[in-house]
Amino acid sequence: MTFSLLTLDRSTGQLGGVSATGNLCVGGWVLRGDAACGLSASHGAKPSVMWGEDVLAGMKRGVSATQAVSEVTAPIRGVTGGSWRRWTRTVAAVSSAVARMAPWSSI
């Protein structure tokens, strides 16, 4: 099991993120950040940095953290039948630009 926390100090604008798991090198897979736009965390049965990077790219374009998460997870929501289990993962983001956090989205 992996869990992550993303936080924003609204008074200073500082962002922070932590992650913990039973697997090695979780920090290299889960947390992504860019000082210009914010932080993201994604994890699941098959780790991939792509969701986190894609969420950051959305926030760099100026969309909110919530919108960036929705854009990244929308294509997966259409998967049906037994194959949906292979896509089970979560993603969240916090944007430094709008000082808002996106809720966790589970797929």
Beta strands, then each sheet from edge to edge (+ up, - down):
strand 1: 2-8
strand 2: 15-21
strand 3: 31-34
strand 4: 38-44
strand 5: 89-95
strand 6: 100-106
sheet 1: 1+ 2-
sheet 2: 3+ 4- 5+ 6-
end
